[in-house]
């Protein structure tokens, strides 16, 4: 009896300690999320001031102090208004809502755009996020038209959505980033739209598993197809260190994409694929301890190469969703890694000081190092997925 009581007391103490640690971490994360949203709302006032009404923010050049903007056809045009909607949902600041609505106004015409595969980034991250928080049917209509536009790029000969038009050495390129744009198609089909959109998304995802992944579960960036024969011409990189390397943002695009595919289909093949990619990422010997990847896992010169905060933000958001579909030790690992990333990105090493960094939230992302474009610079999608990750943590893990 005495031994039983001792064991019971020890178990009780361990449970209490565990509960105390969990409560302490939740309070820490709650404070971190609050701090980031308050900061971001203030910081985006500077971004707004630096961005003329007719264009979208794109990046900032620290060396020159110059802001970089884009027209609405640029593939990143939806991220700024999407981030504004997340900020409005948290703060209820009507000035943020007004700015978000204004930016949607200049973006809406791109619902008819068919020049590449990026309608998901452009229209779902913006109008889709707006609809999530407003239920405005006009926003839903925009997203539906955008899905129809994206579907025109489906090529039945290769069972994939063509990413870019032919360029340089590429005939019919399909890039791993395309997995992200499938969310637009799925969502519209599930909300009264054409079921063909969902069929296209599923077919594309299956083709990508079969052709874009290596035995170690890393992904090739670009698969170039011959539309006449339906065969693969080449597998190369466009933004990575080498054709055989693991470009970090490409890995996280795929990871997020298959986690999202499981959300819509509950097909365990996609869940398994997401977990395989997660295992590649989380066990990689060149993933730094703060979990913010180098721009390419195989970049020459590691550790003296740029980090990519955008890859980290995408990975954190996807890990939090994958945690929703996991149990036990796996779930714990996914959530704890996401927590580490969010804490890292919230630190002075990655988060800008108020009024600096051109008004962007995060520093130290990499757009395309081989093209010497947006290297060690802020990017709108780094901010977007960082704020999305914080929102997901608040909604799913602080209850």
C-alpha positions as CSV (number, residue, x, y, z in Angstrom):
1,X,0.0,0.0,0.0
2,X,2.8,2.4,0.9
3,X,4.6,1.7,-2.4
4,X,1.3,2.3,-4.2
5,X,0.9,5.7,-2.5
6,X,4.4,6.7,-3.3
7,X,3.9,5.8,-6.9
8,X,0.7,7.7,-7.0
9,X,2.2,10.8,-5.5
10,X,5.1,10.7,-8.0
11,X,2.7,10.4,-10.8
12,X,0.6,13.3,-9.5
13,X,3.7,15.5,-9.2
14,X,4.8,14.6,-12.8
15,X,1.3,15.4,-14.1
16,X,1.3,18.7,-12.3
17,X,4.7,19.6,-13.6
18,X,3.7,18.7,-17.1
19,X,0.5,20.7,-16.8
20,X,2.5,23.7,-15.4
21,X,5.0,23.5,-18.3
22,X,2.2,23.3,-20.8
23,X,0.3,26.2,-19.3
24,X,3.6,28.2,-19.2
25,X,4.2,27.6,-22.9
26,X,0.7,28.4,-23.8
27,X,1.0,31.7,-22.0
28,X,4.3,32.4,-23.7
29,X,2.8,31.7,-27.1
30,X,-0.3,33.7,-26.4
31,X,1.9,36.7,-25.5
32,X,4.1,36.1,-28.5
33,X,1.1,36.1,-30.8
34,X,-0.4,39.2,-29.3
35,X,3.0,41.0,-29.6
36,X,3.3,40.0,-33.2
37,X,-0.1,41.1,-34.2
38,X,0.2,44.5,-32.5
39,X,3.6,45.0,-34.1
40,X,2.4,43.9,-37.5
41,X,-0.6,46.2,-37.4
42,X,1.7,49.2,-36.7
43,X,4.4,48.0,-39.1
44,X,2.0,47.7,-42.0
45,X,1.1,51.4,-41.6
46,X,4.7,52.0,-42.9
47,X,4.3,49.5,-45.7
48,X,1.0,51.2,-46.7
49,X,2.8,54.5,-46.8
50,X,5.6,53.1,-48.9
51,X,3.2,51.6,-51.5
52,X,1.3,53.7,-54.0
53,X,-2.4,53.0,-54.4
54,X,-2.1,51.5,-57.9
55,X,0.5,48.8,-57.1
56,X,1.3,46.1,-54.5
57,X,4.3,45.9,-52.2
58,X,6.8,43.3,-53.3
59,X,10.1,43.7,-51.4
60,X,12.6,46.2,-50.0
61,X,16.3,46.7,-50.7
62,X,18.1,47.3,-47.4
63,X,21.3,48.5,-49.1
64,X,19.6,51.3,-50.9
65,X,16.6,51.9,-48.7
66,X,14.3,51.6,-51.6
67,X,10.9,49.8,-51.7
68,X,10.1,47.5,-54.5
69,X,6.5,47.2,-55.8
70,X,4.7,45.2,-58.5
71,X,1.7,45.4,-60.7
72,X,-1.2,43.1,-59.9
73,X,-0.2,40.4,-62.4
74,X,2.9,39.6,-60.3
75,X,2.5,36.3,-58.6
76,X,2.8,37.7,-55.2
77,X,0.1,40.4,-55.6
78,X,-2.4,38.6,-53.3
79,X,-0.3,38.2,-50.2
80,X,-0.4,41.8,-49.0
81,X,-4.2,42.1,-48.9
82,X,-4.4,38.5,-47.5
83,X,-2.1,39.5,-44.6
84,X,-4.2,42.6,-44.0
85,X,-7.3,40.4,-43.6
86,X,-5.6,38.2,-41.1
87,X,-4.5,41.4,-39.2
88,X,-8.1,42.8,-39.4
89,X,-9.5,39.5,-38.1
90,X,-7.3,39.8,-35.0
91,X,-7.4,43.6,-34.3
92,X,-10.8,44.6,-35.7
93,X,-9.1,47.8,-36.8
94,X,-11.4,49.4,-39.4
95,X,-8.4,51.2,-41.0
96,X,-6.8,47.9,-41.8
97,X,-10.1,46.6,-43.3
98,X,-10.3,49.7,-45.4
99,X,-6.8,49.2,-46.8
100,X,-7.5,45.5,-47.5
101,X,-10.7,46.4,-49.4
102,X,-8.9,49.1,-51.4
103,X,-6.1,46.6,-52.4
104,X,-8.7,44.0,-53.4
105,X,-10.2,46.6,-55.6
106,X,-7.1,46.9,-57.8
107,X,-6.5,43.1,-57.7
108,X,-10.0,41.9,-58.7
109,X,-9.4,42.2,-62.5
110,X,-6.8,39.4,-62.3
111,X,-9.6,36.8,-61.7
112,X,-9.5,36.4,-65.5
113,X,-5.7,36.0,-65.7
114,X,-4.5,32.9,-67.5
115,X,-0.8,33.7,-68.0
116,X,0.5,31.3,-65.4
117,X,-0.6,28.9,-62.6
118,X,-0.4,31.5,-59.8
119,X,-4.1,32.3,-59.5
120,X,-4.2,30.5,-56.2
121,X,-1.6,32.7,-54.6
122,X,-3.0,35.8,-56.3
123,X,-6.7,35.3,-55.7
124,X,-7.3,32.7,-53.0
125,X,-4.8,34.1,-50.5
126,X,-6.5,37.5,-51.0
127,X,-10.2,37.1,-51.8
128,X,-10.4,33.6,-50.2
129,X,-9.1,35.0,-46.9
130,X,-11.4,38.0,-47.2
131,X,-14.4,35.7,-47.7
132,X,-13.3,33.6,-44.7
133,X,-13.7,36.6,-42.4
134,X,-16.6,38.5,-44.1
135,X,-18.8,35.9,-45.9
136,X,-19.2,38.6,-48.6
137,X,-20.6,36.7,-51.6
138,X,-18.9,39.0,-54.0
139,X,-15.5,37.7,-52.8
140,X,-16.7,34.1,-53.3
141,X,-17.7,35.0,-56.9
142,X,-14.2,36.4,-57.6
143,X,-12.6,33.2,-56.3
144,X,-14.9,31.1,-58.4
145,X,-14.0,32.9,-61.6
146,X,-10.3,32.7,-60.7
147,X,-10.6,28.9,-60.4
148,X,-12.1,28.7,-63.8
149,X,-9.3,30.8,-65.2
150,X,-6.7,28.5,-63.5
151,X,-8.4,25.4,-64.9
152,X,-7.6,26.5,-68.5
153,X,-4.0,25.7,-67.8
154,X,-4.7,22.0,-67.2
155,X,-3.1,19.8,-69.9
156,X,-4.7,16.4,-70.1
157,X,-1.8,15.1,-72.2
158,X,0.4,15.2,-69.0
159,X,-2.3,15.2,-66.4
160,X,-1.0,18.4,-64.9
161,X,-1.5,22.1,-64.8
162,X,1.1,23.8,-66.8
163,X,2.9,26.3,-64.5
164,X,4.6,28.7,-66.9
165,X,4.4,29.2,-70.7
166,X,7.4,27.9,-72.6
167,X,10.5,29.8,-71.9
168,X,14.2,29.5,-72.7
169,X,15.0,25.8,-72.5
170,X,11.6,24.8,-71.1
171,X,8.7,23.6,-73.2
172,X,5.9,22.8,-70.7
173,X,7.2,23.3,-67.2
174,X,5.4,22.1,-64.1
175,X,6.9,23.4,-60.8
176,X,6.5,22.1,-57.3
177,X,5.1,25.5,-56.3
178,X,2.0,24.6,-58.2
179,X,0.8,22.4,-55.4
180,X,-0.2,25.5,-53.5
181,X,-2.6,26.7,-56.2
182,X,-4.7,23.5,-55.9
183,X,-6.3,25.0,-52.8
184,X,-8.2,27.4,-55.0
185,X,-9.6,24.6,-57.2
186,X,-10.6,22.4,-54.2
187,X,-12.3,25.2,-52.3
188,X,-14.4,26.3,-55.2
189,X,-15.6,22.8,-56.0
190,X,-16.5,22.3,-52.3
191,X,-18.4,25.5,-52.2
192,X,-20.8,25.0,-55.1
193,X,-18.4,25.3,-58.0
194,X,-17.6,22.9,-60.9
195,X,-16.5,19.5,-59.5
196,X,-14.1,19.3,-62.5
197,X,-11.9,21.7,-60.6
198,X,-11.4,19.2,-57.8
199,X,-10.7,16.4,-60.3
200,X,-8.0,18.5,-61.8
201,X,-6.4,19.2,-58.4
202,X,-6.4,15.5,-57.5
203,X,-5.0,14.5,-60.9
204,X,-2.3,17.1,-60.7
205,X,-1.3,16.1,-57.2
206,X,-1.1,12.4,-58.2
207,X,1.1,13.2,-61.2
208,X,3.4,15.3,-59.0
209,X,3.9,12.5,-56.5
210,X,4.8,10.2,-59.4
211,X,7.2,12.5,-61.2
212,X,8.5,15.3,-58.9
213,X,9.9,13.4,-55.8
214,X,13.2,11.7,-55.2
215,X,13.7,8.5,-53.2
216,X,14.7,10.6,-50.1
217,X,11.4,12.5,-50.4
218,X,12.9,15.7,-51.5
219,X,11.4,17.3,-54.6
220,X,12.7,18.4,-57.9
221,X,11.8,22.0,-58.7
222,X,10.9,21.8,-62.4
223,X,9.6,18.9,-64.5
224,X,9.6,19.8,-68.2
225,X,7.1,17.9,-70.3
226,X,6.6,17.2,-74.0
227,X,2.9,17.9,-74.7
228,X,3.1,15.9,-78.0
229,X,4.2,12.7,-76.4
230,X,3.1,13.2,-72.8
231,X,6.6,12.3,-71.6
232,X,9.1,14.0,-69.3
233,X,11.9,15.9,-71.1
234,X,14.0,16.9,-68.2
235,X,14.0,17.6,-64.4
236,X,15.9,20.7,-63.4
237,X,15.9,23.6,-61.0
238,X,15.1,27.2,-61.7
239,X,15.7,28.8,-58.3
240,X,17.7,26.1,-56.5
241,X,21.5,25.5,-56.1
242,X,21.5,22.6,-58.6
243,X,19.2,20.3,-60.5
244,X,19.8,17.6,-57.8
245,X,19.6,19.9,-54.8
246,X,16.7,20.5,-52.4
247,X,15.7,24.1,-52.8
248,X,14.3,24.9,-49.4
249,X,11.2,26.8,-50.4
250,X,10.3,24.2,-52.9
251,X,10.3,21.6,-50.2
252,X,8.0,23.6,-48.1
253,X,5.6,24.4,-51.0
254,X,5.2,20.6,-51.5
255,X,4.9,20.0,-47.8
256,X,2.1,22.5,-47.4
257,X,0.5,21.4,-50.6
258,X,0.1,17.7,-49.6
259,X,-1.1,18.6,-46.1
260,X,-3.7,20.8,-47.7
261,X,-4.7,18.0,-50.2
262,X,-5.4,15.7,-47.2
263,X,-7.6,18.4,-45.7
264,X,-9.8,18.5,-48.7
265,X,-9.8,14.8,-49.7
266,X,-9.0,12.8,-46.6
267,X,-7.0,10.6,-49.0
268,X,-4.3,8.9,-46.8
269,X,-1.9,8.9,-49.7
270,X,-1.6,12.6,-49.4
271,X,-1.2,12.5,-45.6
272,X,1.5,9.9,-46.0
273,X,3.2,12.1,-48.6
274,X,3.1,15.2,-46.3
275,X,4.6,13.1,-43.4
276,X,7.4,11.9,-45.7
277,X,8.3,15.4,-46.6
278,X,8.1,16.5,-43.0
279,X,10.5,13.7,-42.1
280,X,12.9,14.9,-44.8
281,X,12.8,18.4,-43.5
282,X,12.9,17.8,-39.8
283,X,15.6,15.2,-39.8
284,X,17.9,16.9,-42.3
285,X,21.4,17.3,-40.9
286,X,21.6,20.8,-42.4
287,X,18.4,22.2,-40.8
288,X,19.7,24.8,-38.3
289,X,18.8,24.5,-34.6
290,X,16.5,27.5,-34.9
291,X,14.6,25.6,-37.7
292,X,15.0,28.5,-40.3
293,X,16.4,26.7,-43.4
294,X,19.3,27.8,-45.5
295,X,18.0,28.9,-48.9
296,X,18.9,25.5,-50.3
297,X,19.6,22.4,-48.2
298,X,22.5,21.6,-50.5
299,X,23.8,25.1,-51.1
300,X,27.6,25.3,-51.4
301,X,29.2,27.1,-48.5
302,X,26.8,26.2,-45.7
303,X,26.7,27.6,-43.1
304,X,27.8,30.8,-44.6
305,X,24.9,31.2,-47.0
306,X,21.6,33.1,-46.7
307,X,18.7,31.8,-44.6
308,X,15.1,31.8,-46.0
309,X,12.6,33.1,-43.5
310,X,9.8,32.5,-46.1
311,X,10.6,28.8,-46.2
312,X,10.4,28.7,-42.4
313,X,7.1,30.5,-42.2
314,X,5.5,28.2,-44.8
315,X,6.9,25.1,-42.9
316,X,5.6,26.4,-39.6
317,X,2.1,26.9,-40.9
318,X,2.0,23.5,-42.6
319,X,3.3,21.8,-39.5
320,X,0.5,23.2,-37.4
321,X,-2.0,21.9,-39.9
322,X,-0.3,18.5,-40.1
323,X,-0.5,18.4,-36.3
324,X,-4.3,18.5,-36.6
325,X,-4.1,15.2,-38.5
326,X,-1.6,13.5,-36.2
327,X,-1.4,11.9,-32.8
328,X,1.2,11.1,-30.1
329,X,4.9,11.7,-30.6
330,X,4.4,12.8,-34.2
331,X,1.9,15.5,-33.3
332,X,4.1,16.7,-30.5
333,X,7.1,17.0,-32.8
334,X,5.2,18.9,-35.5
335,X,3.8,21.4,-33.0
336,X,7.0,21.9,-31.1
337,X,9.0,22.5,-34.3
338,X,6.4,25.0,-35.4
339,X,6.6,26.7,-32.0
340,X,10.4,26.9,-32.4
341,X,10.1,28.4,-35.9
342,X,7.5,31.0,-34.8
343,X,9.7,32.0,-31.8
344,X,12.7,32.2,-34.0
345,X,11.0,34.4,-36.6
346,X,9.7,36.6,-33.7
347,X,13.2,37.3,-32.5
348,X,15.4,40.2,-33.4
349,X,17.3,37.9,-35.7
350,X,14.4,37.8,-38.2
351,X,11.7,40.3,-37.2
352,X,12.3,43.9,-38.2
353,X,12.3,46.9,-35.9
354,X,9.2,49.1,-36.1
355,X,9.4,51.5,-39.0
356,X,12.4,49.7,-40.6
357,X,12.6,47.0,-43.3
358,X,10.4,49.0,-45.6
359,X,7.4,48.2,-43.5
360,X,7.7,44.5,-43.9
361,X,7.5,42.2,-40.8
362,X,10.2,39.7,-41.5
363,X,13.8,40.1,-42.8
364,X,16.1,37.5,-44.4
365,X,14.2,35.7,-47.1
366,X,15.4,34.6,-50.5
367,X,13.4,35.0,-53.7
368,X,15.8,33.6,-56.3
369,X,19.5,33.5,-55.5
370,X,20.6,32.1,-58.9
371,X,18.9,35.2,-60.5
372,X,20.3,37.5,-57.8
373,X,16.7,38.6,-57.1
374,X,15.4,39.4,-53.6
375,X,18.4,37.8,-51.8
376,X,18.4,38.4,-48.0
377,X,15.4,40.6,-48.3
378,X,11.8,40.9,-47.0
379,X,9.0,39.2,-49.1
380,X,5.2,39.5,-48.9
381,X,4.7,35.8,-48.7
382,X,7.1,35.4,-45.8
383,X,4.9,37.8,-43.9
384,X,1.7,36.1,-45.1
385,X,2.6,32.6,-44.0
386,X,4.1,33.9,-40.7
387,X,0.8,35.7,-39.8
388,X,-1.2,32.7,-41.0
389,X,0.9,30.4,-38.8
390,X,0.3,32.6,-35.8
391,X,-3.4,32.6,-36.6
392,X,-3.5,28.9,-36.9
393,X,-1.7,28.4,-33.6
394,X,-4.1,30.8,-31.8
395,X,-7.2,29.1,-33.4
396,X,-6.1,25.5,-32.9
397,X,-3.7,25.3,-30.0
398,X,-4.6,28.0,-27.5
399,X,-8.2,26.8,-26.9
